[in-house]
Structure formats: structure tokens, C-alpha cells
Amino acid sequence: MNILYEENGSFKVGSVMTDNTTSLQIESLSGKRSKIKANTVMLHFSQPQLADFMAQAEALAADIEVEFLWECCPPDEFGFEEIAAEYFGHPPSSLEAAAVLIRLHGAPIYFHKKGKGRYRAAPAEILKAALAGAEKKRQALELQERYTQQLSHFELPTEFAQQIKQILYNPDRNTLEVKALEVACAATHLSAAHLLHRCGALPSTQDYHLQKFLFENFPKGLDFPPIVLSDWDELPLGAVNAFSIDDATTTEIDDAFSVARLENGNWRIGVHIAAPALGMPRDSDGDKVAAMRLSTVYMPGQKITMLPESAVQAFTLNEGGVCPALSMYIEVEAETLAVLNYESRVERVHIAANLRHDTLEPLFNEETLAAGKLDYDYASELTLLWHLAQKLEAARGKADNNTQVDYNFHIENDYVTLTHRRRGSPIDKVVSELMILVNCEWGGHLAEHGFPGIYRTQQGGKVRMSTVAAPHQGLGVAQYMWSSSPLRRYVDLLNQRQIIAMLKDEAAPYPKNDTALYETLRNFDTMYGIYNDFQRDMERYWCLRWLQQEQARLADGDELLVEATVIRENLVRMTEIPLVFRAPSLPEQLSAQTRVQLAITGMDLLDLSVLTRYVATLSQGTGEAADDNPTEASTDNLTDESIEAMTMNTSPVATVIEEAAC
């Protein structure tokens, strides 16, 4: 005796070897013997032969019209043998009964299973809805298949055009587009970004990185809402002609300096900080805008400002303007340049000049200072500030041994030019030391008056932000806050409000234990890290573009050879540009500081990776540990002294670090 039985949702046949009433011992077509439960048996048969039964039953089932079978069914529950008799018009054979069972079981939209061999025809309305759903699913599968075929042939489906950002940066795996893209990626062995780039979906590799950052951090776009600046009291005019020192591309000019001789023969050094806090008090429209962005975002070739252009222009220290400023005047002894006292004011300041790095540095540097060349504007003032900066640095216990190189990126028409200079140059030191001084002193004054602020502290090597004044060991100061870049950093703007209120003898805008302080600290710390990461990624991108430019200058077939220094193991830093990467082909156990020559064998502008081949060892290293290039490391891993020393390198290479440090 042979049987047809159900197992795991499908039908099988076998020969009965032993019938134990509740269970059966059977032998399959392959000769395998197994035990099944008796209640899984659907029917018994002797003809046709076991080997032919399923093939013939399935062939007969294929000829049964599902719609007609559904029409033959009664409204109530029925067994498959009953409907087989109704359909064929006579008591069904084993083969006919099996064919109807297979057809019923294979059309769950039409027939709802109710038990062993029992079904119920779907009601007309439910069937109509189910058929519509099935048709919709069929069309969706056809559309997905079309998407996959087009993508696999590097053609972009027209339906993708308006969804590229969502598909790339926040893919929903339940959508047809993403499902098709995943299948096409598997077929082409490409990532989603690389495949869509091949399909022409990305305007450029640069745009891919920029749009990803904007999608994640500026989902509402870069436009500012309209803001109205608050009125502020009439300010006295300071009797100074101040000058600023900035990169040629800087538009948010936060700081300026002045030098004057006092009647007692001493010098009065003025540090003047733009005062947007006057027009953007707490919870004003401008404050809310700044609190959303928290910092200006920098990258080679462009930036995203924290404040709208109208606010920047109202407070930036532009040449020829009389600008509101928060000023600190430092009286220093004429001969020794010892600091005698400090005085802070809120006032208007005339900005006589905006000095720019590209024209100032060839005139104001170690060589011209040593030679006593003073044949340029503000030469005497800058020389005095240089000597004062050296005194201030020494007073902090910091040696002048900085050999770190800073890199400037200049992007024009997608062509990148890289220049560099040693950190600690006179321009760098003048600005960084005076900024350290005012940030330290204003932080101390706030603490003395019981005004909370947001500080940078370093103890035990860990740099963190705090609402309590505490020592900064790396800088060698008793306390240190960011307050000198209020046009570019929200923490500085908040601290400036506190300083101005203190000077006016008013209540603190942010009293002690104000939750807004802690919220700002937390949000700023998070976003500042994100902005820094993005800047480093874009600097890495333009380093790779620079390598491409160098490769393009070679003859066909020639390899681009570069020099690099081993940091540790197979991690190296290029000599000419601030690029750190892994070089797996290096010989084992090369000591740190070893100079090697590598051949560039490949670059990926989407993954920001570079492939190299070891060529030669140029010189053996000292074995002393080498630090990663700061442009490849988080600013949280740098001391604030390093950050301040980078202050004046305000071209886009390190602007989040340098300009923010001012």
C-alpha cells in the first residue's frame, strides 16, 4: 500500500512497511525508511506506480482552473475529496483527488486551509482584495527586477533621481530601490556608493562626502531663518586704531590688537574681540540660530558659517569700521614687558587694518626679526607683540621647540595646492599667546565674581569641558575658557554674554546650575567632534586629489613615488602632505621614524583609501614613538597648547582647530 502524506507544508509519497495505527513505517522512493504520524496521511493508493504518482498528479493539477474550482466550492468548509467529486462529476480516483488537493493547497489566496485536507473558499470581497495585493506585489517584483538589471548594467533608473541621498545615506531596506541596489551590488561586487557613481548618480566624489555630512547634520538645508538683531546701549569709542591678523579667506574676523604708549612710559596692549553677544542675547532669534549650529564648519575650499551673513557683517572687525568689541587692555612694563594689570571694557573700536597672512608673513618672520627689518606697516607694533608673546610663553613654562608643520589647502577650480609652514612662527605665536592670555584672564574674572562659564580643563592628561574653572596643565594656566571666537563658536558667544554682564554689574544670563549651560556643553562637545571629523575627512579627500594631480603629471606607465615616515608598525605619514595611512607591504619590524619610499598603486576617493607598494628604506628610524599628524587625529587628543599654536593657520586645512582656537 502506498500513501500520500504532508510533511513541512509539502506533499510526499511512500510505501507503507508497517502500520502501527498511530504511526507508520514507510519507505521513500530513494529507499530511505522513516517513521511518520498517521494523521499526516492524506490518501492511500495503489495505482499508478509510486514513482509516477506525484508527477502525474502535479500534471493533472496544472490543468485545473483555479477560478472555476473556486466557483465550484460551497460557502462552507469542505474536504478535498468532496470538491474533487464536484469538480470531476464522479467519485475521484486517487490521482484526481491528489490533483485537487495539490491545487487547493497551492492557491492560498482562493482557498483558506482549515485543517487536515479541509479548506474554505475565500469570500468574494476578500478574494478581490487579495488578488489586487498579489498583482501589486507582482508588479513591484517586476519593477525591482528592472531596477536591478539597469543598475547591473550601470544605468540609473529614472525613479532613483529624486531619492539618491536617501538611498545612499539612510537606506530603507524595505523599499524596492534599496532591495534592487543590494542585489546589483552583489552582482557587480561594488559598494552602493561605487555602483551609483558608475551609474552617474553622483555629481562628483567630493559632492558625495559633502552631501553625506549635510544630510546627517543639516537635514533642513543651509539657509538661515530671518533674524533681527537686538538693540544695544550706545558704547564709548576706544582711543585706539586696531589691526587684525587673519588668513586671506577669513570673513568672520573675531579678534584685533592695538598697541599704545602710556604717559608713564609703559605699553598698553589691547586685545579686541568682536561682540555679537550685544545683538544676540540669550533666547533671541540670533541665539537660537547659533545654538542650532554651535560652530562654523570648515573644510578645504569652503565653510558653513555658524551665523547668517547679516549677523557676521554686523559684528566682524572689518577694516575701516568702528565695531562693537569686548576689549582687554594689558599694561606691560616698558623694558621687561612684565604684565602689570588688566582692564576689560565693552566699547567701540576703530579697525584700521586687516593684515593678511599671505602678505604679512614674508615681512614678519624669524629672519626679518633677527635682521631688525621694520620697513612695513605695523612693524614696530608686531615686534613688540612678538617679544611679549615670548615672555608669556616662557611664563607658562613652555619651551619654544615646536617643529610641527601646518599645511594650507588652496582649492581653485577643483585644483588643490598645498603649502606648509612650521608651527610657532611669529604670526602664530603672537595671536595664540594673546588669545591664551585673555581666555585665561576672563575665565579667572568670571570665577572670582561667581559667574559660571564653560571652561576647557586638562588634568592627568585628559582634556574636557567643564562649567567649573580648573587648571589646564597642558597650557600651564590656572583656568582657560573659550571666549575669543564668538562669531565662529557658540561656547565663546555664551561665555561672552557672561563676561559682558559681569563688566556691567548685571545678573548673569546663565546663573549657577542653569541647565542651559550643561545642555550647551554636551551639544557643543558632540557637534564639535562631528565637525572636526568631517574636516579631517575632507582634508584627506583633497590629499588624495593632490596625489591624483601628481600622478597625472607622469608619463603613462610611470609610478608615483612618495616618501613617508613610519609612525608605528605599518602606519605611515607622508612627508609632503598631511596624509596618514596603512602600508601593509612594509617590511616587518621597521622602527618608528624610519623613512621609506612607497609607490602609489591606487586611490579610492569614495572610501578615502590609498594603496601603496613598498619600494625602499631611505633611512633608519630612531625607534622613538612618533605621534600621528594632528590633521589625522581628533582634537580631543591634542593639548590646547597645540591647538592654540595652530591658531593662525586659518586657511581651510585646520580651520575648526585653528580659527576656533583664537
ZIVENZI-V736788 format. One record per residue. SS is DSSP state (2 for helix, 1 for strand, 0 for the rest). PHI is phi in radians with two decimals (NA if undefined). OMEGA is omega as a letter, one per 40 degrees, with the letter a starting at -180 (* if undefined). Layout:
ss | phi | omega
SS | PHI | OMEGA
SS | PHI | OMEGA
This chain:
ss | phi | omega
0 | NA | i
1 | -1.88 | a
1 | -2.38 | i
1 | -1.93 | a
1 | -2.35 | a
1 | -1.80 | i
1 | -2.52 | i
0 | 0.96 | i
0 | 1.43 | i
1 | -2.27 | a
1 | -1.78 | i
1 | -2.39 | i
1 | -2.17 | i
1 | -2.90 | i
1 | -1.71 | a
1 | -1.38 | i
1 | -1.65 | a
1 | -2.53 | i
1 | -1.88 | a
0 | -1.81 | i
0 | 1.24 | a
0 | -1.56 | i
1 | -2.55 | a
1 | -2.28 | i
1 | -1.69 | a
1 | -2.20 | i
1 | -2.16 | a
0 | -1.42 | i
0 | -1.05 | a
0 | -1.39 | a
0 | 1.67 | i
0 | -1.31 | i
1 | -1.78 | a
1 | -2.66 | a
1 | -1.93 | i
1 | -2.23 | i
1 | -1.38 | a
2 | -1.15 | a
2 | -1.32 | i
2 | -1.60 | a
1 | -1.33 | a
1 | -1.62 | i
1 | -2.84 | i
1 | -1.88 | i
1 | -2.69 | i
0 | -2.12 | i
0 | -2.26 | e
0 | -1.23 | a
0 | -1.10 | a
2 | -0.93 | a
2 | -1.19 | a
2 | -1.77 | a
2 | -1.07 | a
2 | -1.15 | a
2 | -1.11 | a
2 | -1.22 | a
2 | -1.14 | i
2 | -1.19 | i
2 | -1.14 | i
2 | -1.20 | i
2 | -1.12 | a
2 | -1.13 | a
0 | -1.51 | a
0 | -1.41 | i
0 | -1.38 | a
2 | -1.10 | a
2 | -1.09 | i
2 | -1.19 | i
2 | -1.10 | i
2 | -1.09 | i
2 | -1.18 | a
2 | -1.36 | a
0 | -1.38 | i
0 | -1.27 | a
0 | -1.22 | a
0 | -1.67 | i
0 | -1.10 | a
1 | -2.58 | i
1 | -1.66 | a
2 | -1.16 | a
2 | -1.26 | i
2 | -1.13 | a
2 | -1.24 | i
2 | -1.14 | i
2 | -1.14 | i
2 | -1.13 | a
2 | -1.22 | a
2 | -1.52 | i
0 | 1.43 | i
0 | -2.80 | i
0 | -0.97 | a
0 | -1.29 | i
0 | -1.32 | i
2 | -1.02 | a
2 | -1.18 | i
2 | -1.16 | i
2 | -1.09 | i
2 | -1.14 | i
2 | -1.10 | i
2 | -1.13 | i
2 | -1.03 | i
2 | -1.09 | a
2 | -1.22 | i
2 | -1.07 | a
2 | -1.17 | a
0 | -1.53 | a
0 | -2.24 | a
0 | -1.14 | i
0 | -1.18 | a
0 | -1.47 | a
1 | -2.24 | a
1 | -1.65 | a
1 | -1.26 | a
1 | -2.07 | a
1 | 2.89 | a
0 | -1.10 | i
0 | 1.20 | a
1 | -2.06 | a
1 | -2.48 | i
1 | -2.48 | a
1 | -1.17 | i
0 | -1.14 | i
0 | -1.02 | a
2 | -1.00 | a
2 | -1.17 | i
2 | -1.14 | i
2 | -1.09 | a
2 | -1.07 | a
2 | -1.15 | a
2 | -1.15 | i
2 | -1.14 | i
2 | -1.13 | i
2 | -1.13 | i
2 | -1.13 | i
2 | -1.16 | i
2 | -1.10 | i
2 | -1.14 | i
2 | -1.10 | i
2 | -1.13 | i
2 | -1.12 | i
2 | -1.14 | i
2 | -1.13 | i
2 | -1.14 | i
2 | -1.08 | i
2 | -1.13 | i
2 | -1.12 | i
2 | -0.98 | a
2 | -1.08 | a
2 | -1.10 | i
2 | -1.12 | a
2 | -1.11 | a
2 | -1.14 | i
0 | -1.75 | i
0 | 1.06 | i
0 | -2.00 | a
0 | -1.57 | i
0 | -1.03 | a
2 | -1.05 | a
2 | -1.19 | a
2 | -1.40 | a
2 | -0.95 | a
2 | -1.51 | a
2 | -2.10 | a
2 | -0.99 | a
2 | -1.09 | i
2 | -1.11 | a
2 | -1.13 | a
2 | -1.35 | a
2 | -1.77 | i
0 | -2.59 | a
0 | -1.17 | i
0 | -1.77 | a
0 | -1.22 | i
0 | -1.55 | a
0 | -1.56 | a
2 | -1.08 | a
2 | -1.07 | a
2 | -1.26 | i
2 | -1.05 | i
2 | -1.14 | a
2 | -1.11 | a
2 | -1.12 | i
2 | -1.15 | i
2 | -1.15 | i
2 | -1.10 | i
2 | -1.13 | a
2 | -1.26 | a
2 | -1.69 | a
0 | 1.05 | i
0 | -2.15 | i
0 | -1.27 | a
2 | -1.03 | a
2 | -1.10 | a
2 | -1.18 | a
2 | -1.17 | a
2 | -1.15 | i
2 | -1.13 | i
2 | -1.10 | a
0 | -1.44 | i
0 | 1.42 | a
0 | -1.41 | a
0 | -1.84 | i
0 | -0.97 | i
0 | -2.89 | i
2 | -1.15 | i
2 | -1.08 | a
2 | -1.08 | i
2 | -1.01 | a
2 | -1.23 | a
2 | -1.13 | a
2 | -1.16 | i
2 | -1.10 | i
2 | -1.09 | a
2 | -1.16 | a
2 | -1.06 | a
2 | -1.42 | a
2 | -2.04 | i
0 | -2.32 | a
0 | -1.10 | a
0 | -1.63 | i
0 | 1.64 | a
0 | -1.75 | a
0 | -1.21 | i
0 | -1.59 | i
0 | -1.24 | i
0 | -1.14 | i
0 | -2.25 | i
0 | -2.06 | i
0 | -1.33 | a
0 | -1.27 | i
0 | -1.33 | i
0 | -2.34 | a
0 | -1.09 | i
0 | -1.06 | a
0 | -1.88 | i
0 | -1.20 | i
1 | -1.62 | i
1 | -1.23 | a
1 | -1.50 | a
1 | -2.44 | i
1 | -2.12 | a
1 | -1.58 | i
1 | -2.39 | i
1 | -1.89 | i
1 | -2.31 | a
1 | -2.57 | i
0 | -1.17 | a
0 | -1.09 | a
0 | -1.64 | a
0 | -1.26 | i
0 | -1.97 | i
0 | -1.59 | a
0 | -1.51 | a
0 | -1.53 | a
1 | -2.33 | i
1 | -2.59 | a
1 | -2.31 | i
1 | -2.51 | i
1 | -2.34 | i
1 | -2.50 | i
1 | -1.61 | i
0 | -1.51 | a
0 | -1.08 | i
0 | -1.41 | i
0 | 1.62 | i
0 | -1.36 | i
1 | -1.79 | i
1 | -2.01 | a
1 | -1.71 | i
1 | -1.85 | i
1 | -2.00 | a
1 | -2.03 | a
1 | -1.93 | i
1 | -0.91 | a
0 | -2.10 | i
2 | -1.15 | i
2 | -1.05 | i
2 | -1.10 | a
0 | -1.71 | a
0 | -2.35 | i
0 | -1.16 | a
0 | -0.97 | i
0 | 1.20 | i
0 | -1.32 | i
2 | -1.01 | a
2 | -1.11 | i
2 | -1.10 | a
2 | -1.13 | i
2 | -1.11 | a
2 | -1.12 | a
2 | -1.18 | i
2 | -1.29 | a
2 | -1.58 | i
0 | 1.27 | i
1 | -2.88 | i
0 | -1.23 | i
1 | -1.79 | a
1 | -1.99 | i
1 | -2.75 | i
0 | -0.98 | i
0 | 1.63 | a
1 | -2.86 | i
1 | -2.65 | i
1 | -2.10 | a
0 | -1.31 | i
0 | -1.26 | a
0 | -2.00 | i
0 | -1.14 | a
2 | -1.01 | a
2 | -1.08 | i
2 | -1.26 | i
2 | -1.05 | a
2 | -1.17 | i
2 | -1.25 | a
2 | -2.20 | a
0 | -1.08 | a
0 | -1.53 | a
0 | -1.32 | i
0 | -0.98 | i
0 | 1.54 | a
0 | -1.59 | i
1 | -1.94 | a
1 | -2.02 | i
1 | -1.14 | a
1 | -2.61 | i
1 | -1.72 | a
1 | -1.96 | i
1 | -2.10 | i
1 | -1.85 | a
1 | -2.00 | i
1 | -1.55 | i
1 | -2.16 | a
0 | -1.13 | a
0 | -1.02 | a
0 | -1.60 | a
0 | -1.53 | a
0 | 1.06 | i
0 | -1.21 | i
1 | -1.28 | a
1 | -1.78 | i
1 | -2.83 | a
1 | -2.24 | i
1 | -2.54 | a
1 | -2.00 | a
1 | -2.49 | i
1 | -1.86 | a
1 | -2.74 | i
1 | -1.76 | a
1 | -2.27 | i
1 | -1.45 | i
1 | -1.70 | a
1 | -1.40 | a
1 | -2.75 | i
1 | -1.91 | i
1 | -1.35 | a
1 | -2.06 | a
2 | -0.96 | a
2 | -1.09 | i
2 | -1.67 | a
2 | -1.44 | a
0 | -1.09 | i
0 | -1.11 | a
0 | -1.71 | a
0 | -2.02 | a
0 | -2.67 | a
2 | -1.02 | a
2 | -1.18 | a
2 | -1.22 | i
2 | -1.16 | a
2 | -1.14 | a
2 | -1.49 | i
0 | 1.27 | i
0 | -1.40 | a
0 | -2.21 | a
0 | -1.69 | i
0 | -2.64 | a
0 | -1.06 | i
0 | 1.12 | a
2 | -1.09 | a
2 | -1.17 | i
2 | -1.12 | a
2 | -1.16 | i
2 | -1.14 | i
2 | -1.08 | i
2 | -1.12 | i
2 | -1.12 | i
2 | -1.14 | i
2 | -1.13 | i
2 | -1.06 | i
2 | -1.12 | i
2 | -1.12 | a
2 | -1.12 | i
2 | -1.11 | i
2 | -1.12 | a
2 | -1.13 | i
0 | -1.44 | i
0 | 1.39 | a
0 | -1.92 | a
0 | -1.40 | i
0 | -1.54 | a
0 | -2.29 | a
0 | -1.41 | i
0 | -1.92 | i
0 | -1.08 | i
1 | -1.80 | i
1 | -1.78 | a
1 | -2.04 | i
1 | -1.93 | i
1 | -1.80 | i
1 | -2.15 | a
1 | -1.95 | i
1 | -2.48 | a
0 | 0.93 | i
0 | 1.15 | i
1 | -1.81 | a
1 | -1.85 | i
1 | -2.04 | a
1 | -1.98 | i
1 | -2.18 | a
1 | -2.59 | i
1 | -2.68 | i
1 | -1.28 | i
0 | -1.18 | a
0 | 1.52 | i
0 | -1.15 | i
2 | -0.93 | i
2 | -1.07 | a
2 | -1.01 | a
2 | -1.21 | i
2 | -1.01 | a
2 | -1.22 | a
2 | -1.11 | a
2 | -1.17 | i
2 | -1.22 | i
2 | -1.22 | i
2 | -1.04 | a
2 | -1.08 | a
2 | -1.22 | i
2 | -1.18 | i
2 | -1.22 | a
2 | -1.20 | i
2 | -1.12 | i
2 | -1.07 | i
2 | -1.17 | i
2 | -1.12 | i
2 | -1.06 | a
2 | -1.07 | a
2 | -1.10 | a
0 | -1.59 | i
0 | 1.33 | i
0 | -1.64 | i
0 | -1.27 | i
0 | -2.70 | i
0 | -1.95 | a
1 | -1.97 | i
1 | -1.85 | a
1 | -2.18 | i
1 | -2.48 | i
1 | -2.45 | a
0 | 1.13 | i
0 | 1.48 | a
1 | -1.72 | i
1 | -1.64 | i
1 | -2.59 | i
1 | -1.76 | a
1 | -2.63 | i
0 | -1.63 | a
0 | -2.07 | i
0 | -1.13 | a
0 | -2.63 | a
0 | -1.07 | i
1 | -2.04 | a
0 | -1.15 | a
0 | -1.12 | i
0 | -1.56 | a
0 | 1.29 | a
1 | -2.22 | a
0 | -1.26 | i
0 | -2.81 | a
0 | -2.70 | i
1 | -2.25 | i
0 | -1.63 | i
0 | -2.51 | a
0 | -1.81 | i
0 | -2.30 | a
0 | -1.24 | i
0 | -1.41 | a
0 | -2.16 | a
1 | -2.53 | a
2 | -1.21 | i
2 | -1.01 | i
2 | -1.10 | i
2 | -1.12 | i
2 | -1.09 | i
2 | -1.09 | i
2 | -1.12 | i
2 | -1.03 | i
2 | -1.13 | a
2 | -1.14 | a
2 | -1.12 | i
2 | -1.08 | i
2 | -1.09 | a
2 | -1.17 | i
0 | -1.55 | a
0 | 1.04 | i
0 | -1.88 | i
0 | -1.17 | a
0 | -1.15 | i
0 | -0.99 | i
0 | -2.11 | a
0 | -1.23 | a
0 | -1.01 | i
0 | 1.16 | i
0 | -1.14 | a
2 | -1.10 | i
2 | -1.10 | i
2 | -1.10 | a
2 | -1.22 | i
2 | -1.15 | i
2 | -1.09 | i
2 | -1.00 | a
2 | -1.15 | a
2 | -1.13 | a
2 | -1.12 | a
2 | -1.01 | i
2 | -1.17 | a
2 | -1.23 | i
2 | -1.09 | i
2 | -1.13 | i
2 | -1.12 | i
2 | -1.12 | i
2 | -1.09 | i
2 | -1.05 | i
2 | -1.12 | i
2 | -1.05 | a
2 | -1.13 | i
2 | -1.07 | a
2 | -1.24 | i
2 | -1.13 | i
2 | -1.11 | i
2 | -1.01 | a
2 | -1.28 | i
2 | -1.12 | i
2 | -1.18 | i
2 | -1.12 | i
2 | -1.09 | i
2 | -1.08 | i
2 | -1.06 | i
2 | -1.06 | i
2 | -1.13 | i
2 | -1.10 | a
2 | -1.14 | a
0 | -1.39 | a
0 | -1.46 | i
0 | -1.23 | i
0 | -0.98 | i
0 | 1.61 | i
0 | -1.36 | i
0 | -1.61 | i
1 | -1.45 | a
1 | -1.78 | a
1 | -2.30 | i
1 | -1.83 | a
1 | -2.59 | i
1 | -2.03 | i
1 | -1.25 | i
1 | -1.57 | i
1 | -2.92 | a
0 | 0.83 | a
0 | -1.81 | i
1 | -1.55 | a
1 | -2.28 | i
1 | -2.17 | i
1 | -1.14 | a
0 | -1.37 | a
0 | -1.49 | a
0 | -2.38 | a
0 | -1.43 | a
0 | -2.13 | i
1 | -1.97 | a
1 | -2.79 | i
1 | -1.51 | i
0 | -2.17 | a
0 | -1.04 | a
0 | -1.42 | i
0 | -1.08 | i
0 | -1.04 | a
0 | -1.22 | i
0 | 1.12 | i
0 | -1.28 | a
0 | -1.32 | i
0 | -1.03 | a
0 | 1.35 | i
0 | -1.22 | i
1 | -1.64 | a
1 | -2.27 | i
1 | -1.93 | a
1 | -2.21 | i
1 | -1.77 | i
1 | -1.39 | a
1 | -1.88 | i
1 | -3.10 | i
1 | -2.47 | i
1 | -2.20 | a
0 | -1.37 | i
0 | -1.59 | i
0 | -1.45 | a
0 | 1.02 | a
1 | -2.06 | i
1 | -2.35 | i
1 | -1.90 | a
1 | -2.40 | i
1 | -2.27 | i
1 | -1.13 | i
1 | -1.98 | a
1 | -2.84 | i
1 | -1.70 | a
1 | -1.58 | i
1 | -2.78 | a
0 | -1.36 | a
0 | -1.47 | i
0 | -1.41 | a
0 | 1.54 | i
0 | -1.30 | a
0 | -1.06 | i
0 | -1.86 | i
0 | -1.39 | i
0 | -1.11 | i
0 | -1.08 | a
2 | -1.01 | i
2 | -1.25 | i
2 | -1.93 | a
0 | -2.19 | i
0 | -1.12 | i
2 | -1.12 | i
2 | -1.17 | i
2 | -1.58 | i
0 | -1.81 | i
0 | -1.33 | i
2 | -1.16 | i
2 | -1.08 | i
2 | -1.12 | i
2 | -1.11 | a
2 | -1.11 | a
2 | -1.15 | i
0 | -1.57 | a
0 | -0.85 | a
0 | -1.49 | i
0 | -1.46 | a
0 | -1.58 | i
0 | -1.23 | a
2 | -1.04 | a
2 | -0.98 | a
2 | -2.49 | a
2 | -1.17 | i
2 | -1.10 | i
2 | -1.39 | a
2 | -1.35 | a
2 | -1.16 | i
2 | -1.17 | a
2 | -1.29 | a
0 | -1.12 | *
